[in-house]
Amino acid sequence: MLFFNTMMFGTLIAISSYSWFSMWIGLEINLLSIIPLFKSHKNNYPAEATLKYFITQSLASTIILFSIIFSMNMSEFIPNNWNYWMMMILNSALLMKIGSAPFHSWFPEVVEGLNWMNNAILMTWQKLAPAILIMYNMNMMTFFTLIIITSTIIGGIYGINQISLRKILAYSSINHIAWMLASMLNNKNIWLIYFIIYSLITLNIIFIFNLLNIYYMTQLFNSLNSNKIIKMLFIMNFFSLGGLPPFLGFLPKWLVINFMINNNFYSLSMILVIFTLLTLFFYIRITFSTLMFKINENLIKSMKFNSYELIWFNILMLSSLIICTLIFNLL
């Protein structure tokens, strides 16, 4: 509980700090508090995953501190008068913290060694601070365009060949990072909407996996068939994460594409959409493996299920696109 609170506290220091140095301190507090959380015996390879995470994050922190000290006065918060290369070094280090391609190699490896609850923290809360800090210096259009293209390509292609559900979610996360960076190019509010919706859908999926204790695609075949409600919610959540229109996951992608086309980012939005179709393909492949029926399965089995909070939360999450558009109409 203590380390969880200090982890959140570190992120809040980083995003509300007035100077770059206190931002670095916030990131360090965040990193030092999450290490004991990862070092749990419930994890698959606790020491390995924790050490990989610590080494990459501390390297990124060192590079951030180097670029801050090298290029400016500590109290100066305006990045416009910095050296271009120093800006690139700082942004690269922040992108490494967030796990964006081409600095992504540590991310699937760390995810593979952790259990679902730690993955929930790693895929949602840990992206918050670096992403907001990247927003402060988004005036490097070519650099960020290259990062977005590599992230979406790697997130799309690498995920196809995986059977571990943790790695599939990791590569999908890299693909979503590309969308989040693209949303930052245009409008900061859209980034916030995207981040919140992505986090909620990912948490939903992780809670279902954690409830059923599933880690690989082969386990899906047996475990989801016993409960039809969970199976339905599971399939819909994956469609939502891929961004299919009737679900909530479509809303942020819709907004990002809208703003990108308004700002003449035609080719970038086309690349993003094409490679997101690849991620949608491997989501659909996961859901198809759960649609197979076992021979001894009774299709009209009595629905015995206790976690009604999960069901209501899922129904609310999946149907809220319609509610959102209704709100826009009212406004």
Solvent accessible surface area in square Angstrom, and as a share of the most:
residue,aa,sasa,rsa
1,M,176,0.78
2,L,122,0.61
3,F,89,0.37
4,F,67,0.28
5,N,76,0.39
6,T,44,0.25
7,M,1,0.00
8,M,63,0.28
9,F,115,0.48
10,G,0,0.00
11,T,0,0.00
12,L,91,0.45
13,I,44,0.22
14,A,1,0.00
15,I,36,0.18
16,S,90,0.58
17,S,19,0.12
18,Y,180,0.68
19,S,24,0.15
20,W,0,0.00
21,F,77,0.32
22,S,34,0.22
23,M,1,0.00
24,W,49,0.17
25,I,69,0.35
26,G,0,0.00
27,L,6,0.03
28,E,36,0.16
29,I,52,0.26
30,N,11,0.05
31,L,4,0.02
32,L,107,0.53
33,S,4,0.03
34,I,0,0.00
35,I,38,0.19
36,P,52,0.33
37,L,40,0.20
38,F,0,0.00
39,K,98,0.42
40,S,32,0.21
41,H,170,0.76
42,K,168,0.71
43,N,10,0.05
44,N,73,0.38
45,Y,120,0.46
46,P,29,0.18
47,A,60,0.46
48,E,87,0.39
49,A,2,0.01
50,T,8,0.05
51,L,107,0.53
52,K,66,0.28
53,Y,4,0.01
54,F,77,0.32
55,I,98,0.50
56,T,24,0.14
57,Q,8,0.03
58,S,33,0.21
59,L,93,0.46
60,A,0,0.00
61,S,3,0.02
62,T,86,0.50
63,I,51,0.26
64,I,0,0.00
65,L,39,0.19
66,F,97,0.41
67,S,0,0.00
68,I,0,0.00
69,I,103,0.52
70,F,131,0.54
71,S,28,0.18
72,M,30,0.13
73,N,96,0.49
74,M,69,0.31
75,S,74,0.48
76,E,55,0.25
77,F,55,0.23
78,I,97,0.49
79,P,17,0.10
80,N,109,0.56
81,N,107,0.55
82,W,22,0.08
83,N,78,0.40
84,Y,104,0.40
85,W,165,0.58
86,M,14,0.06
87,M,8,0.03
88,M,50,0.22
89,I,55,0.28
90,L,0,0.00
91,N,0,0.00
92,S,25,0.16
93,A,1,0.01
94,L,0,0.00
95,L,0,0.00
96,M,26,0.12
97,K,13,0.06
98,I,6,0.03
99,G,0,0.00
100,S,0,0.00
101,A,0,0.00
102,P,72,0.45
103,F,59,0.25
104,H,17,0.08
105,S,79,0.51
106,W,19,0.07
107,F,1,0.00
108,P,4,0.02
109,E,78,0.35
110,V,0,0.00
111,V,0,0.00
112,E,31,0.14
113,G,2,0.02
114,L,0,0.00
115,N,22,0.11
116,W,1,0.00
117,M,73,0.32
118,N,12,0.06
119,N,0,0.00
120,A,7,0.05
121,I,27,0.14
122,L,3,0.01
123,M,1,0.00
124,T,11,0.06
125,W,59,0.21
126,Q,20,0.09
127,K,3,0.01
128,L,21,0.11
129,A,3,0.02
130,P,6,0.04
131,A,1,0.00
132,I,31,0.16
133,L,1,0.01
134,I,0,0.00
135,M,26,0.12
136,Y,82,0.31
137,N,1,0.01
138,M,23,0.10
139,N,88,0.45
140,M,5,0.02
141,M,90,0.40
142,T,98,0.57
143,F,22,0.09
144,F,0,0.00
145,T,35,0.20
146,L,109,0.54
147,I,8,0.04
148,I,0,0.00
149,I,43,0.22
150,T,47,0.27
151,S,0,0.00
152,T,0,0.00
153,I,57,0.29
154,I,30,0.15
155,G,0,0.00
156,G,0,0.00
157,I,88,0.45
158,Y,104,0.40
159,G,0,0.00
160,I,51,0.26
161,N,135,0.69
162,Q,37,0.16
163,I,112,0.57
164,S,7,0.05
165,L,1,0.01
166,R,6,0.02
167,K,42,0.18
168,I,1,0.00
169,L,3,0.01
170,A,0,0.00
171,Y,17,0.06
172,S,1,0.01
173,S,0,0.00
174,I,0,0.00
175,N,2,0.01
176,H,9,0.04
177,I,2,0.01
178,A,0,0.00
179,W,2,0.01
180,M,3,0.01
181,L,1,0.00
182,A,0,0.00
183,S,1,0.01
184,M,1,0.01
185,L,25,0.12
186,N,34,0.17
187,N,39,0.20
188,K,89,0.38
189,N,105,0.54
190,I,8,0.04
191,W,4,0.01
192,L,89,0.44
193,I,59,0.30
194,Y,2,0.01
195,F,16,0.07
196,I,84,0.43
197,I,13,0.07
198,Y,7,0.03
199,S,13,0.08
200,L,55,0.27
201,I,3,0.02
202,T,2,0.01
203,L,46,0.23
204,N,0,0.00
205,I,0,0.00
206,I,0,0.00
207,F,79,0.33
208,I,0,0.00
209,F,0,0.00
210,N,64,0.33
211,L,88,0.44
212,L,47,0.24
213,N,102,0.52
214,I,1,0.01
215,Y,48,0.18
216,Y,77,0.29
217,M,25,0.11
218,T,104,0.60
219,Q,71,0.32
220,L,0,0.00
221,F,81,0.34
222,N,86,0.44
223,S,32,0.21
224,L,1,0.00
225,N,1,0.01
226,S,68,0.44
227,N,22,0.11
228,K,44,0.19
229,I,54,0.27
230,I,1,0.01
231,K,11,0.05
232,M,103,0.46
233,L,10,0.05
234,F,0,0.00
235,I,14,0.07
236,M,57,0.25
237,N,1,0.00
238,F,1,0.00
239,F,44,0.18
240,S,1,0.01
241,L,3,0.02
242,G,5,0.05
243,G,12,0.12
244,L,51,0.25
245,P,67,0.42
246,P,84,0.53
247,F,25,0.10
248,L,9,0.04
249,G,5,0.05
250,F,49,0.20
251,L,9,0.04
252,P,3,0.02
253,K,12,0.05
254,W,113,0.40
255,L,30,0.15
256,V,0,0.00
257,I,45,0.23
258,N,71,0.36
259,F,64,0.27
260,M,0,0.00
261,I,78,0.40
262,N,102,0.52
263,N,71,0.37
264,N,106,0.54
265,F,41,0.17
266,Y,130,0.49
267,S,76,0.49
268,L,6,0.03
269,S,6,0.04
270,M,119,0.53
271,I,43,0.22
272,L,0,0.00
273,V,56,0.32
274,I,86,0.44
275,F,39,0.16
276,T,12,0.07
277,L,106,0.53
278,L,48,0.24
279,T,3,0.02
280,L,18,0.09
281,F,104,0.44
282,F,0,0.00
283,Y,1,0.01
284,I,53,0.27
285,R,79,0.29
286,I,0,0.00
287,T,0,0.00
288,F,116,0.48
289,S,26,0.17
290,T,0,0.00
291,L,82,0.41
292,M,107,0.48
293,F,119,0.50
294,K,67,0.28
295,I,182,0.92
296,N,131,0.67
297,E,25,0.11
298,N,84,0.43
299,L,100,0.50
300,I,160,0.81
301,K,87,0.37
302,S,81,0.52
303,M,108,0.48
304,K,170,0.72
305,F,30,0.13
306,N,141,0.72
307,S,30,0.20
308,Y,130,0.49
309,E,137,0.61
310,L,19,0.09
311,I,17,0.08
312,W,170,0.60
313,F,70,0.29
314,N,0,0.00
315,I,76,0.38
316,L,111,0.55
317,M,11,0.05
318,L,12,0.06
319,S,40,0.26
320,S,19,0.12
321,L,12,0.06
322,I,105,0.53
323,I,78,0.39
324,C,35,0.21
325,T,41,0.24
326,L,103,0.51
327,I,87,0.44
328,F,112,0.47
329,N,121,0.62
330,L,153,0.76
331,L,167,0.83
